[in-house]
Amino acid sequence: MKDLFKPGSESREVLRRWWNALEDDRGTRAALRRCATTLQVMQVAGFHHLHARLLPLGLSTRKPEDAEQDAAQLAVVVALLAHLRNAGDRKPALAFSTGESPGDPPPVSPLRFRQVLEARAPDELLLRLRRVLPLARGLDAIELAADAFHWSDRIRKQWVFAYQWPTKQSA
C-alpha cells in the first residue's frame, strides 16, 4: 500500500488507464460525479473495476480495518478523477495557488486552501477538494489522486510549502 500511486509504479499506470477509459464511459463518469460521499462512490461499478485491478498491486493488504480506510481513500480518488477531464503537469498546491500569468491572484484563496488542508475524514476531503477542482490551473490529476489517497500530515505539509502564499502589499 505504501507504494500505491507512487511515480513509476504499476498502480499509477493502472489508475491512469482507468481514468482515460472514463472519457468513453460517460454513464460511469456521470454516476461518479453525482456522488456526494465515499459510500455512494463505492456503490458505482466503476469503483469496483479499479478496486479489483489494484488489489493484486498492494491495495488493502493490511488488517481489515485498514482495508476499509484504503477503500474510502480510493473512493475519494475515483470521485475526484471523475470531475477532471484534462491533465496538466502542475502539482496540486501549485495548481491551486498560481494564476495563468505572474501577478494574478491565486485561483484558490488562502482561506479556502486552508479549509482543504484541515480535512481529516475521506468524505470531508472529497467535499473540499471537489469545491476547488474547477479553480485549479494545469492540475496533474494523477498527482492529485496520489496525494488524496495518501492524505496525511506529511502531504498537508508538502502542500503548505508548495502553495504560493500571497504577500500583503505595503501601504
C-alpha positions in Angstrom: 0.0 0.0 0.0 2.9 2.3 0.8 4.0 2.4 -2.9 0.5 2.7 -4.3 0.3 5.5 -6.9 4.0 6.5 -6.4 5.8 7.7 -9.6 6.9 4.8 -11.8 4.6 2.3 -10.0 2.4 -0.1 -11.9 -0.6 1.0 -9.8 -0.1 4.6 -11.1 -0.4 3.3 -14.7 -3.5 1.3 -13.8 -5.0 4.4 -12.4 -4.1 6.4 -15.5 -5.6 3.8 -17.8 -8.8 3.6 -15.7 -9.1 7.4 -15.8 -8.5 7.6 -19.5 -11.2 5.0 -20.0 -13.7 7.2 -18.2 -13.6 9.5 -21.2 -15.5 6.9 -23.2 -17.7 5.8 -20.3 -20.0 8.8 -19.8 -22.5 6.8 -17.7 -20.0 5.9 -15.1 -18.4 9.3 -15.1 -21.9 10.9 -14.6 -22.8 8.4 -11.8 -19.5 9.2 -10.0 -19.9 12.9 -10.4 -23.3 12.8 -8.7 -21.8 11.0 -5.6 -21.5 13.2 -2.5 -20.0 10.6 -0.2 -17.4 7.9 -0.4 -20.2 5.3 0.4 -22.1 6.5 -2.7 -18.9 6.2 -4.8 -18.4 2.6 -3.5 -21.8 1.7 -5.0 -20.8 2.5 -8.5 -19.4 -0.3 -10.7 -16.6 1.8 -12.0 -15.1 2.0 -8.4 -15.1 -1.8 -8.2 -13.4 -2.2 -11.6 -10.5 -0.1 -10.4 -10.5 -1.6 -6.9 -10.2 -5.1 -8.4 -7.3 -4.1 -10.6 -5.5 -2.6 -7.6 -5.9 -5.5 -5.2 -3.0 -7.5 -6.7 -0.8 -4.4 -6.6 -1.0 -3.9 -2.9 -4.3 -2.3 -2.1 -5.9 -3.4 1.1 -3.2 -6.0 2.0 -3.2 -5.0 5.7 -5.7 -5.5 8.5 -9.4 -5.4 7.8 -9.9 -2.0 9.4 -7.1 -0.7 7.2 -8.7 -2.2 4.1 -11.9 -0.1 4.9 -9.7 3.1 5.2 -8.0 2.2 1.9 -11.4 1.7 0.2 -12.6 5.1 1.5 -9.4 6.8 0.2 -9.7 5.1 -3.1 -13.3 6.3 -3.3 -12.1 9.9 -2.9 -9.6 9.4 -5.7 -12.3 7.9 -8.0 -14.7 10.7 -7.4 -12.1 13.4 -7.9 -10.9 11.9 -11.2 -14.5 11.7 -12.4 -14.6 15.5 -12.1 -11.3 16.0 -14.1 -11.1 15.8 -17.8 -7.8 17.3 -18.7 -4.4 16.6 -17.1 -1.7 19.2 -16.6 1.7 18.8 -15.1 1.4 21.0 -12.1 1.4 19.6 -8.6 -1.9 20.3 -6.7 -0.8 23.1 -4.4 0.9 25.0 -7.2 -2.2 24.5 -9.5 -4.3 25.9 -6.7 -2.1 28.9 -5.9 -0.8 30.4 -9.2 -2.8 32.0 -11.9 -2.2 32.0 -15.7 0.3 34.8 -15.6 2.5 36.3 -12.9 0.7 38.7 -10.6 -2.7 37.1 -11.0 -4.4 36.4 -7.7 -4.4 32.7 -6.6 -7.3 30.7 -8.2 -7.9 29.2 -4.7 -7.9 31.7 -1.9 -5.7 31.1 1.1 -8.8 30.7 3.3 -10.3 28.0 1.0 -6.9 26.3 0.7 -6.6 26.2 4.5 -10.0 24.6 4.6 -8.8 21.8 2.2 -5.8 21.3 4.4 -8.0 20.9 7.5 -9.9 18.0 6.0 -9.3 14.9 8.1 -12.0 12.3 7.1 -12.3 11.0 3.5 -15.8 12.4 3.0 -14.6 15.8 4.2 -11.6 15.7 1.9 -13.8 14.8 -1.1 -16.2 17.6 -0.4 -13.5 20.3 0.0 -11.4 19.2 -3.0 -14.4 19.0 -5.3 -15.1 22.6 -4.5 -11.7 23.8 -5.6 -11.1 21.5 -8.5 -12.8 23.8 -11.1 -10.4 26.6 -10.0 -7.1 24.7 -10.4 -4.9 25.6 -13.3 -3.0 22.8 -15.1 -3.5 20.3 -12.4 -1.7 16.9 -12.6 -4.7 14.6 -12.0 -2.7 11.5 -11.1 -0.5 13.5 -8.7 -3.7 14.8 -7.0 -5.0 11.2 -6.8 -1.8 10.0 -5.2 -1.9 12.8 -2.6 -5.6 12.3 -1.9 -5.1 8.6 -1.4 -2.1 9.1 1.0 -3.7 12.2 2.7 -1.8 12.7 5.9 0.1 15.4 7.8 3.1 14.8 5.6 1.1 15.5 2.5 -0.5 18.6 4.1 2.9 20.0 5.0 4.1 19.4 1.4 1.1 21.3 0.1 1.7 24.1 2.6 5.2 24.7 1.4 4.3 24.3 -2.3 1.4 26.7 -2.2 2.5 30.2 -3.2 1.0 32.3 -0.4 0.2 35.8 -1.5 2.2 38.6 0.1 0.5 41.6 1.5 1.1 44.8 -0.4 2.7 47.5 1.8 0.7 50.8 2.0 
